[in-house]
Amino acid sequence: MGRATCERLSAAGAAVAVLDLDAGRAETVADDVGGVSLAADVTDPEAARDAVDEAARRLGGLSILVNNAGGSVMAGLADWSPQQWDDIVRLNLTGVWHTMRAGIRHVLAGGGGSVVNTASISGTRPSAGETPYAAAKAGVVALTASAALEYAPLVRVNAVAPGMIRTGLTSVLLDGVEDMVGHYEDITPLARVGAPEDVADVIVFLCSDAARFITGQTVVVDGGMTLHGAGVDGLFDRFFRNPG
């Protein structure tokens, strides 16, 4: 989703700075969109601050900030170690705060703008099998709404909550477990797995002036999957708790 978002923002006329843990990956995307690349671990507050400051310096300021880092694996609540819990929360929630904390100052200095955070449907309703991820993404939803109150009217802060989107990470699950794609097609009213561009287009909309009267919201982008309460919790029951 990060690559697609960079591509869509660039196509809309934005100057883009690409921040990734992997310097080579950031450089590849930046080269493709005519942007600048930076490498940092967003779970490290100093590294995140320095990278955001450098992005602002190289772009001449920031008016848009998109926080998209995240990831998880699947296990039962009692099976997580304290370190695993902390690692997932740091990546999916604390890292968002680190880059927001650094970036929003630059957005304010430029007269205002838009922040968009990537949450998840796992943070908007119960989700079995990924409790630290769900808790962290619920935190992103709350962080988004709270920041929207704090920084209005100069900065709009919103989030997207994707459902199952085919990315580099989720492709391992989708392609590695029999019937996984069919499972998601069955429980999604729009009858397909999402594409990164499905989410990226919503992010670009939220960053744009077309969304000028929207703030503090989490927009669900899941093909309707959560309309009938199915999702990752059904996945855990079907494929992990009671396989076969």
C-alpha positions as CSV (number, residue, x, y, z in Angstrom):
1,M,0.0,0.0,0.0
2,G,2.9,2.3,0.7
3,R,4.2,2.1,-2.9
4,A,0.7,2.6,-4.4
5,T,0.1,5.6,-2.1
6,C,3.4,7.2,-3.2
7,E,2.5,6.6,-6.8
8,R,-1.0,8.1,-6.5
9,L,0.2,11.1,-4.5
10,S,2.9,11.8,-7.1
11,A,0.4,11.5,-9.9
12,A,-1.7,14.0,-8.1
13,G,1.2,16.5,-8.1
14,A,2.7,16.0,-4.7
15,A,6.4,16.0,-4.1
16,V,7.0,12.7,-2.2
17,A,9.5,11.6,0.4
18,V,9.5,7.8,0.9
19,L,10.5,6.5,4.3
20,D,11.1,2.8,4.8
21,L,13.1,0.6,7.1
22,D,14.7,-0.9,4.0
23,A,16.9,1.8,2.3
24,G,16.9,0.0,-1.0
25,R,13.2,-0.4,-1.1
26,A,12.7,3.3,-0.3
27,E,15.1,4.3,-3.0
28,T,13.4,2.1,-5.6
29,V,10.0,3.6,-4.9
30,A,11.4,7.2,-4.7
31,D,13.1,6.7,-8.1
32,D,9.9,5.5,-9.6
33,V,7.9,8.5,-8.4
34,G,10.6,11.1,-8.8
35,G,10.8,11.6,-5.0
36,V,13.4,11.4,-2.3
37,S,14.2,8.4,-0.2
38,L,15.0,8.0,3.5
39,A,15.6,5.0,5.7
40,A,14.7,4.8,9.4
41,D,13.1,2.6,12.0
42,V,9.9,4.4,13.0
43,T,9.9,2.5,16.3
44,D,13.0,4.5,17.3
45,P,11.9,8.0,18.3
46,E,15.1,9.8,17.4
47,A,15.5,8.0,14.1
48,A,11.9,8.8,13.2
49,R,12.3,12.4,14.1
50,D,15.5,12.8,12.2
51,A,14.0,11.2,9.1
52,V,10.9,13.4,9.1
53,D,13.1,16.5,9.7
54,E,15.2,15.5,6.7
55,A,12.2,14.9,4.6
56,A,10.9,18.4,5.4
57,R,14.3,19.9,4.6
58,R,14.6,18.1,1.3
59,L,11.1,18.9,0.2
60,G,11.0,22.4,1.5
61,G,8.3,21.6,4.1
62,L,5.5,19.2,4.7
63,S,1.8,19.6,4.1
64,I,0.9,15.9,4.0
65,L,1.9,13.1,6.3
66,V,0.9,9.5,5.7
67,N,1.8,6.9,8.3
68,N,1.6,3.4,6.8
69,A,4.2,1.2,8.6
70,G,2.7,-1.9,10.2
71,G,2.5,-5.7,10.3
72,S,1.7,-8.7,12.4
73,V,1.5,-12.5,12.6
74,M,-1.3,-14.7,14.0
75,A,-1.4,-16.5,17.3
76,G,-3.7,-16.9,20.3
77,L,-3.7,-14.3,23.1
78,A,-1.8,-16.5,25.6
79,D,0.8,-17.5,23.1
80,W,2.4,-14.1,22.6
81,S,5.5,-13.3,24.6
82,P,5.8,-9.9,26.2
83,Q,8.5,-9.0,23.8
84,Q,6.4,-10.0,20.8
85,W,3.5,-7.9,22.2
86,D,5.7,-4.9,22.7
87,D,7.3,-5.2,19.2
88,I,3.9,-5.3,17.5
89,V,2.5,-2.4,19.5
90,R,5.6,-0.3,18.9
91,L,5.5,-0.9,15.1
92,N,1.7,-0.4,14.6
93,L,0.9,2.3,17.2
94,T,3.9,3.9,18.9
95,G,5.7,4.3,15.5
96,V,2.7,6.2,14.2
97,W,2.9,8.6,17.2
98,H,6.7,9.0,16.6
99,T,6.3,10.2,13.0
100,M,3.1,12.2,13.8
101,R,4.9,13.9,16.7
102,A,7.8,14.9,14.4
103,G,5.8,15.6,11.2
104,I,2.9,17.6,12.5
105,R,5.2,20.4,13.6
106,H,6.3,20.8,10.1
107,V,2.7,20.7,8.8
108,L,1.8,23.4,11.2
109,A,4.8,25.5,10.3
110,G,3.7,25.4,6.7
111,G,0.2,26.7,7.6
112,G,-1.6,23.4,7.9
113,G,-2.4,20.3,5.9
114,S,-3.5,16.7,6.3
115,V,-2.4,13.6,8.2
116,V,-3.6,10.1,7.3
117,N,-2.8,7.1,9.4
118,T,-3.3,3.4,8.3
119,A,-5.4,1.6,10.9
120,S,-7.2,-1.7,10.1
121,I,-10.6,-3.3,10.4
122,S,-8.9,-5.3,13.1
123,G,-9.0,-2.2,15.2
124,T,-12.6,-1.4,14.5
125,R,-14.3,-4.6,15.7
126,P,-13.3,-7.8,17.5
127,S,-10.5,-9.7,15.8
128,A,-9.4,-13.1,17.1
129,G,-5.8,-14.4,16.6
130,E,-4.0,-11.0,16.5
131,T,-4.7,-9.3,19.8
132,P,-1.6,-7.0,20.0
133,Y,-2.2,-5.9,16.4
134,A,-5.9,-5.3,17.0
135,A,-5.2,-3.4,20.2
136,A,-2.5,-1.3,18.4
137,K,-4.8,-0.5,15.4
138,A,-7.6,0.4,17.8
139,G,-5.1,2.8,19.4
140,V,-4.4,4.3,15.9
141,V,-8.2,5.0,15.5
142,A,-8.2,6.8,18.9
143,L,-5.0,8.6,18.3
144,T,-6.3,9.8,15.0
145,A,-9.5,11.2,16.5
146,S,-7.7,12.8,19.4
147,A,-5.1,14.5,17.2
148,A,-7.9,15.8,15.0
149,L,-9.4,17.6,18.0
150,E,-6.0,18.9,19.1
151,Y,-4.8,20.3,15.8
152,A,-8.1,21.6,14.2
153,P,-8.6,23.7,12.3
154,L,-5.1,23.9,10.7
155,V,-4.5,20.1,10.4
156,R,-7.0,17.5,9.4
157,V,-6.2,14.0,10.8
158,N,-8.0,10.9,9.4
159,A,-7.3,7.2,9.1
160,V,-8.1,4.4,6.7
161,A,-9.0,0.9,8.0
162,P,-8.3,-1.6,5.2
163,G,-9.7,-5.1,5.1
164,M,-7.8,-7.9,3.3
165,I,-5.5,-6.1,0.8
166,R,-3.1,-8.1,-1.3
167,T,0.4,-6.7,-0.4
168,G,3.8,-8.2,-0.2
169,L,3.1,-9.3,3.4
170,T,-0.5,-10.6,3.0
171,S,0.4,-12.5,-0.2
172,V,2.3,-15.0,1.9
173,L,-0.9,-15.8,3.7
174,L,-3.2,-15.6,0.6
175,D,-1.0,-17.8,-1.5
176,G,0.3,-20.1,1.2
177,V,-2.9,-21.4,2.7
178,E,-5.3,-23.5,0.6
179,D,-8.7,-21.8,-0.1
180,M,-7.6,-18.5,1.6
181,V,-8.4,-16.3,-1.4
182,G,-11.8,-18.1,-1.7
183,H,-12.4,-17.6,2.0
184,Y,-12.1,-13.8,1.6
185,E,-14.1,-13.7,-1.6
186,D,-16.9,-15.6,0.2
187,I,-17.1,-13.2,3.1
188,T,-16.6,-10.0,1.1
189,P,-19.8,-8.5,-0.5
190,L,-17.7,-7.1,-3.4
191,A,-16.3,-10.7,-3.8
192,R,-12.6,-10.0,-4.1
193,V,-9.5,-9.3,-2.2
194,G,-8.6,-5.6,-2.2
195,A,-5.7,-4.1,-4.2
196,P,-3.3,-1.6,-2.8
197,E,-4.7,1.1,-5.1
198,D,-8.1,0.7,-3.5
199,V,-6.7,2.0,-0.3
200,A,-4.2,4.5,-1.8
201,D,-7.0,6.3,-3.7
202,V,-8.9,6.8,-0.4
203,I,-5.7,8.1,1.2
204,V,-5.1,10.6,-1.6
205,F,-8.7,11.7,-1.3
206,L,-8.3,12.4,2.4
207,C,-5.1,14.3,1.7
208,S,-6.8,16.5,-0.9
209,D,-9.0,19.6,-0.7
210,A,-11.9,17.5,-1.7
211,A,-11.9,16.2,1.9
212,R,-11.6,19.6,3.4
213,F,-14.6,19.1,5.7
214,I,-13.5,15.7,7.0
215,T,-11.4,15.2,10.1
216,G,-11.1,12.7,12.9
217,Q,-12.6,9.9,10.8
218,T,-11.6,6.3,10.1
219,V,-12.7,5.3,6.6
220,V,-13.2,1.5,6.3
221,V,-11.9,0.2,2.9
222,D,-12.8,-3.5,3.0
223,G,-15.2,-4.3,0.2
224,G,-18.0,-4.5,2.7
225,M,-16.5,-7.4,4.7
226,T,-17.3,-6.0,8.1
227,L,-21.0,-5.4,7.2
228,H,-21.8,-8.9,8.4
229,G,-19.2,-9.2,11.1
230,A,-16.9,-11.6,9.3
231,G,-13.2,-11.2,8.8
232,V,-10.0,-12.1,10.4
233,D,-11.8,-13.7,13.4
234,G,-13.5,-16.1,11.0
235,L,-10.1,-16.7,9.4
236,F,-8.6,-17.7,12.8
237,D,-11.4,-20.1,13.5
238,R,-11.4,-21.7,10.1
239,F,-7.7,-22.0,9.3
240,F,-5.8,-21.9,12.6
241,R,-7.9,-22.9,15.6
242,N,-9.7,-25.7,13.8
243,P,-7.9,-26.4,10.6
244,G,-9.5,-28.9,8.2
